[in-house]
Amino acid sequence: MNIKEFFRHHNIINNPFAEDESQNDTIFRDHCSKSFFHPAWDKVYGNPIDPSTAIIFGSKGSGKTAIRLQLEECSWNHNQLHPTKRVFVIKYYEFNGFLAQLQERLGENFPKEPEKILEQIEIQDHIDSILIQGVTDLVNQILQQTKNNNIKQLKLDSSTINSLDQNQRKDLLLLATIYDQAEEGEPCFRWKKLRQRLKVFNWGGWLDQFWDYLSLFIISIGFLFLLYIILISFVTFIYLIIVGYCYYSKRISFYKTLSTQLWNNCRVRRQNISDLSSLLREQSRSFWKSSVMPRSRQAVTRYELLDKFQNILKSLNYSGIFVLVDRIDEPELVNGKSEAMRLLLFPLLNNKLLRHPGIGFKLLLPEELEKLVYREFNNSEDRMRLDKQNVIFKFDWTGETLFDLMAERMKACSQPEQWPLPLDLFDPKINVEQLVSALAALRTPRNLFKFLYDLISEHCKKHTNNKPEYRISAETFEYVKGLNASRLIK
């Protein structure tokens, strides 16, 4: 018997249980992400106008990625409904690039063991990485450039940009210089385009360059005049040329030193020292002398830059920030190991950062970290206060919730107004209590989809197209339930 024929009989167009990965699940993306939520959703989502931190510990397949996709979807919908109180979403879950930059910065002589590399991560690196992601996305919005064909990326119009005062525009140029990491285009060209979009005139930078070149020109003419009139010796002439060159290179040396300091202390940047130095030379030297910059490894500087970023966002009608942290077990250096996950995550679990006003961290963590985090909480009250966070230690699903999820997916795949109920797939001998009890043992949506897919496949294998049977028997139900229970134990 054909599975499609089984579903067609129940007015179901597509198999609701064929895909068990949220990232590629079109049924979830097009329907369930908007209509079906875990019972703990309100605690996770909170209030986007006044964001708060939430920490989830869930097993594989429990729906952490689905929650993250729903956070992105609901944030987008909120922004459409509240254009003056939007939430800025920072997607902080692509850790391979972050770790690759850190590993490269540590040098070839540093030990290659993943644990040794992960031990070097500090809270400064996490804040730098978050600012890189956030500033780059904001510059893309201002320049109206979509990233990775993201059709749901907001674009800021001129009237919104004009709400920034002059200091905020300079602060944004400062942040863009340090943290903008565009995947395409030259940094200098992108910075100039941003400056033009912000309508900030670079008189100081142009004047610095003018006086440098003019000084070099006057000194060179003076050397030639002295050589012609006084007939000074060739050695003296060379000496004067060197003096003139040193005078001219003073500004170059200043920016070279500054770019080296930034490169050494901001360890997750992609651009090299030469590119950063070229970008700094485009700007006024006096501006950088008085600016807050990450020239050292002090965390306080990062918090000041984070405050500047938030201040800019508020003027652009963003009342808060969501930082979505997911896929902590996937980076190559982590490879699913609990200790490696701990080393990557724990610098981020800082009470001051997690409770930073206006920022809500949404940490979607594997259940393997639950005991490690709880132990850290007991041993270091100053560092992390779980009692002050919204924590869900067991992100599981009840049998009733999985039953509702099953019904919702069947509805999403059915013809309008003709959707079946879950019990319509089973023999009348199987009642709601039996089905809910069986689903409760599954605990996660991924296990639910695998169980139902196996169950329907096993049923169809027992019947022919000539003598179809469109209700799953109690015997088949108990048989597949037993097989699934054995698989879960293993």
C-alpha positions in Angstrom: 0.0 0.0 0.0 1.3 3.4 -0.9 1.9 6.0 1.8 0.6 8.8 -0.4 -2.6 6.9 -1.0 -3.0 6.5 2.8 -2.7 10.2 3.3 -4.8 11.1 0.3 -7.7 9.1 1.8 -7.5 11.3 4.9 -7.4 14.5 2.7 -3.7 15.1 3.6 -1.8 16.4 0.6 1.8 16.1 2.0 3.4 13.8 4.6 3.3 15.9 7.8 6.0 13.7 9.5 8.6 13.3 6.8 10.9 16.1 7.9 12.3 16.1 11.5 14.8 19.0 11.2 13.3 22.5 11.7 15.9 24.2 9.6 14.6 22.5 6.4 11.0 21.9 7.5 8.7 23.8 5.1 5.6 22.8 7.0 7.0 24.4 10.2 8.3 27.5 8.4 5.1 28.2 6.4 2.5 27.3 9.0 3.4 25.9 12.4 6.0 28.6 13.3 3.2 31.1 13.3 0.4 29.1 14.8 1.9 26.5 17.3 4.1 27.3 20.2 5.6 25.4 23.1 3.9 26.0 26.5 7.0 27.8 27.7 7.0 30.2 24.8 5.9 33.3 26.7 8.7 32.8 29.2 11.3 32.5 26.4 10.0 35.3 24.2 9.2 37.8 27.0 8.6 41.4 26.0 10.6 42.6 23.0 10.2 46.2 24.0 11.9 45.5 27.3 14.0 42.3 26.6 15.0 39.8 29.2 17.4 36.9 29.2 16.1 33.3 28.9 18.1 30.1 29.1 16.8 26.8 27.8 18.3 23.3 28.3 16.9 20.8 25.9 17.8 17.4 24.4 18.5 16.9 20.7 15.2 17.2 18.7 13.4 19.0 21.5 12.8 22.0 19.3 15.6 24.5 20.3 16.2 25.4 16.6 12.4 25.7 16.1 12.2 28.1 19.1 15.1 30.2 17.6 13.3 30.4 14.2 10.1 31.4 15.9 12.0 34.1 17.8 13.2 35.5 14.5 9.8 35.2 13.0 7.9 36.9 15.9 10.6 39.6 16.2 10.0 40.4 12.5 6.3 40.5 13.0 6.7 42.7 16.1 8.8 45.1 14.1 6.2 45.4 11.4 3.5 46.2 13.9 5.6 48.5 16.1 7.9 50.5 13.8 8.9 52.9 16.6 9.6 50.2 19.2 11.4 47.5 17.2 13.7 44.8 18.5 17.1 44.4 16.9 18.0 40.7 16.5 21.6 39.6 16.6 22.1 36.0 15.4 25.0 34.7 17.4 25.2 31.0 16.4 27.8 30.8 13.7 30.7 30.0 15.9 33.1 28.4 13.4 34.2 31.8 12.0 34.6 33.2 15.4 36.8 30.3 16.6 38.8 30.3 13.3 39.8 33.9 13.8 40.7 33.3 17.4 42.8 30.2 16.5 44.6 32.2 13.7 45.3 35.0 16.1 46.8 32.7 18.7 49.5 31.8 16.2 51.0 28.8 14.6 53.1 27.9 17.7 50.0 27.7 19.9 48.9 24.1 20.8 46.4 22.8 18.3 44.3 20.9 20.8 40.7 22.2 20.8 40.5 22.4 24.6 43.7 24.6 24.7 42.2 27.0 22.1 38.8 27.1 23.8 40.4 27.9 27.1 41.6 31.2 25.7 38.1 32.5 25.1 37.2 35.5 27.3 34.1 37.6 27.7 35.8 40.3 25.7 35.9 38.0 22.7 32.2 37.2 23.0 31.3 40.9 23.2 33.5 41.8 20.3 31.9 39.0 18.2 28.4 40.1 19.2 29.3 43.7 18.2 30.8 42.5 14.9 27.5 40.7 14.1 25.3 43.6 15.2 27.3 46.5 13.7 27.6 44.7 10.4 23.9 44.0 10.2 23.1 47.6 11.1 25.5 49.0 8.5 23.8 46.7 5.9 20.4 48.2 6.9 21.7 51.7 6.6 23.3 51.0 3.2 20.2 49.0 2.2 22.3 45.9 1.4 20.8 42.5 2.1 22.9 39.9 3.7 22.8 36.3 2.2 19.7 37.2 0.3 17.8 37.9 3.5 14.5 39.3 2.3 13.4 39.9 5.9 16.2 42.3 6.7 14.9 45.8 7.5 16.2 48.7 5.5 16.4 52.1 7.2 15.2 55.1 5.2 16.7 58.6 5.2 14.1 60.0 7.6 15.0 57.4 10.2 18.8 57.9 9.7 18.3 61.7 10.1 17.2 61.2 13.7 20.8 60.5 14.7 22.6 63.4 16.2 26.1 64.4 15.1 27.8 62.5 18.0 25.8 59.4 17.3 26.9 59.5 13.7 30.5 59.8 14.7 30.0 56.9 17.2 28.5 54.8 14.4 31.5 55.5 12.1 33.8 54.6 15.0 31.9 51.3 15.6 31.9 50.6 11.8 35.7 51.2 11.7 36.3 48.6 14.5 33.6 46.1 14.0 32.1 46.2 10.5 33.0 42.9 8.8 31.4 43.0 5.4 31.8 39.8 3.5 32.1 41.7 0.2 33.8 45.0 -0.8 36.7 47.0 0.4 36.5 48.3 4.0 37.5 51.8 3.0 34.9 52.0 0.2 32.1 50.7 2.5 33.1 53.1 5.3 33.1 56.1 2.9 29.7 55.0 1.6 28.4 54.9 5.2 29.9 58.3 5.9 28.1 59.7 2.9 24.9 58.1 3.9 25.2 59.6 7.4 26.0 63.0 5.9 29.2 63.4 7.9 31.9 65.5 6.3 35.4 64.3 6.9 37.0 67.8 7.1 39.4 66.8 9.8 40.7 63.8 7.8 41.1 65.7 4.6 42.8 68.6 6.5 45.3 66.2 8.1 46.1 64.7 4.8 46.4 68.1 3.1 48.8 69.5 5.8 50.9 66.3 5.6 51.3 66.5 1.8 51.8 70.3 1.9 54.5 69.9 4.6 56.3 67.3 2.5 56.0 69.5 -0.6 57.4 72.6 1.2 60.3 70.6 2.8 61.2 69.1 -0.6 61.2 72.5 -2.3 63.3 73.9 0.6 65.8 71.1 0.2 66.2 71.7 -3.5 66.5 75.5 -2.9 69.2 75.0 -0.3 71.0 72.5 -2.6 71.0 75.1 -5.4 71.9 78.2 -3.5 74.2 77.0 -0.7 75.6 74.0 -2.6 75.4 71.9 0.5 77.0 68.5 0.5 75.2 65.4 -0.9 75.3 63.7 2.6 73.6 66.7 4.2 71.0 66.7 1.4 70.2 63.0 2.1 70.0 63.8 5.8 67.4 66.5 5.2 65.4 64.2 3.0 65.3 61.6 5.8 64.2 64.3 8.2 61.4 65.3 5.8 60.3 61.7 5.3 60.2 61.1 9.1 58.0 64.2 9.5 55.7 63.0 6.8 55.5 59.4 8.2 54.6 60.5 11.7 50.9 60.3 10.9 51.4 56.9 9.2 53.2 55.6 12.3 50.4 56.8 14.6 47.8 54.9 12.7 50.0 51.9 12.3 50.4 51.7 16.1 46.7 52.2 16.7 45.7 49.5 14.2 48.2 47.1 15.7 46.7 47.7 19.2 43.2 47.1 17.8 44.3 44.0 16.0 46.1 42.5 19.0 43.2 43.1 21.4 40.2 42.5 19.2 41.0 38.9 18.4 38.0 38.0 16.3 38.3 40.6 13.5 38.9 39.3 10.0 40.6 42.4 8.5 44.4 42.6 8.8 46.5 45.4 10.2 47.2 46.9 6.8 43.5 47.2 5.8 42.6 48.7 9.2 45.5 51.2 9.0 44.4 52.3 5.5 40.9 52.9 6.9 42.1 54.9 9.9 44.2 57.1 7.6 41.0 58.3 6.0 39.9 59.9 9.3 40.9 62.7 11.5 43.7 61.9 14.0 42.2 64.1 16.7 39.0 62.2 16.6 40.6 58.9 17.5 42.7 60.4 20.3 39.6 61.1 22.3 37.5 58.0 21.3 36.8 54.9 23.3 38.5 52.0 21.5 39.4 48.4 22.4 43.1 49.1 22.7 43.5 46.8 25.6 41.8 43.6 26.9 39.7 45.4 29.5 36.1 44.4 29.4 34.9 47.9 30.5 35.8 49.3 27.1 33.5 46.7 25.4 30.6 47.7 27.7 31.1 51.3 26.7 31.1 50.4 23.0 28.0 48.3 23.6 26.3 51.3 25.3 27.2 53.4 22.3 25.7 50.8 20.0 22.5 50.7 22.0 22.2 54.5 22.1 22.4 54.6 18.3 19.8 51.8 18.0 17.4 53.7 20.2 17.5 56.7 17.9 16.8 54.4 15.0 13.6 53.2 16.8 15.0 50.0 18.2 14.0 49.8 21.9 15.8 46.5 22.6 18.1 43.8 21.4 17.7 40.0 21.2 20.9 38.0 21.1 20.1 34.5 19.9 22.6 31.9 21.0 22.2 28.4 19.5 24.1 25.5 18.0 26.8 25.6 20.7 27.6 22.0 20.1 28.2 22.2 16.4 31.5 24.1 15.8 34.4 21.9 14.6 36.5 22.6 17.7 33.5 21.6 20.0 32.2 18.5 18.1 29.5 17.8 20.6 31.8 17.4 23.6 30.4 18.6 26.9 33.7 20.0 28.2 34.4 21.9 24.9 30.9 23.3 25.0 31.5 24.5 28.6 34.7 26.3 27.6 33.0 28.0 24.7 29.9 29.0 26.6 30.9 29.9 30.2 32.7 33.2 29.5 29.3 34.4 28.1 27.5 33.4 31.3 28.4 36.6 33.0 25.7 38.2 35.3 26.7 41.7 34.3 26.4 40.9 30.6 23.2 38.7 30.8 21.5 41.4 32.8 22.7 44.3 30.7 19.8 46.8 30.3 18.0 46.6 27.0 19.5 43.3 25.9 17.8 39.9 26.1 20.0 36.9 25.6 18.1 33.8 24.4 20.5 30.9 25.1 19.3 27.6 23.6 21.6 25.0 25.1 22.1 21.2 24.9 20.9 19.3 28.0 24.5 18.1 28.6 25.4 21.5 29.9 22.6 21.6 32.5 24.6 20.0 35.3 27.8 21.9 34.4 26.0 25.2 34.5 24.1 24.4 37.7 27.4 23.5 39.3 29.0 26.7 38.2 26.0 28.6 39.6 26.5 27.0 43.0 30.3 27.6 43.0 30.4 31.2 41.7 27.5 33.4 42.8 29.4 36.6 41.7 29.8 35.4 38.1 26.4 34.0 37.2 23.1 34.3 38.9 20.6 31.8 37.5 18.1 32.8 40.0 17.9 36.1 38.2 17.3 34.6 34.7 14.4 32.9 33.1 15.7 29.3 33.1 14.0 26.2 31.7 16.0 23.2 32.9 13.8 20.6 31.1 12.6 21.7 27.7 10.4 18.6 27.2 7.0 18.1 25.7 4.1 16.4 27.3 2.0 13.8 25.6 -0.9 16.3 25.3 1.4 18.9 23.7 2.8 16.4 21.2 -0.8 15.3 20.4 -1.7 18.9 19.6 1.5 19.3 17.5 0.5 16.2 15.6 -3.0 17.6 14.9 -1.5 21.0 13.9 0.8 19.5 11.3 -2.0 17.3 9.9 -4.1 20.4 9.5 -1.2 22.3 7.8 -0.9 19.5 5.2 -4.6 19.0 4.6 -7.1 20.5 2.2 -8.9 23.6 3.6 -11.7 22.9 6.0 -11.2 19.1 5.5 -8.4 18.3 7.9 -8.6 15.0 9.9 -8.1 14.6 13.6 -5.2 12.4 14.9 -7.5 9.6 16.0 -8.9 9.3 12.4 -5.7 7.6 11.5 -6.1 4.8 14.0 -8.4 1.9 14.7 -11.4 2.9 17.1 -9.9 0.5 19.6 -7.1 3.1 20.2 -8.5 6.0 22.3 -7.1 9.4 23.2 -5.6 8.3 26.5 -3.6 5.4 24.8 -2.3 7.7 22.1 -1.3 10.5 24.5 0.4 8.0 26.8 2.4 6.6 23.9 3.4 10.1 22.8 4.4 11.2 26.3 7.3 8.6 26.2 8.7 10.3 23.1 9.4 13.7 24.9 10.5 15.6 21.7 9.0 16.5 18.3 11.8 14.8 16.5 11.0 11.5 18.2 7.3 12.1 17.5 7.9 12.5 13.8 10.1 9.4 13.6 7.6 7.3 15.5 4.6 8.4 13.3 6.6 8.0 10.1 7.7 4.5 11.1 4.2 3.6 12.3 2.5 4.7 9.0 5.2 3.0 6.9 4.8 -0.3 8.9 1.0 -0.1 8.4 1.3 0.5 4.7 3.7 -2.5 4.3 1.0 -4.8 5.7 -1.6 -3.9 3.1 -1.9 -3.9 -0.7 -3.4 -1.3 -3.0 -6.1 -3.8 -4.0 -7.1 -4.3 -0.4 -6.2 -1.0 1.3 -6.8 -0.3 5.0 -6.8 3.3 6.1 -6.8 2.9 9.8 -3.7 1.7 11.8 -4.5 -1.4 13.8 -3.9 -1.7 17.5 -1.4 -4.5 16.9 0.7 -2.4 14.5 0.5 0.5 17.0 1.8 -1.6 19.9 4.5 -3.3 17.7 6.0 0.0 16.5 5.7 1.5 20.0 7.8 -1.3 21.4 10.4 -0.9 18.7 10.5 2.8 19.3 10.9 2.3 23.1 13.9 0.1 22.5 15.5 2.6 20.2 15.0 5.4 22.8 16.6 3.3 25.5 19.7 2.7 23.3 
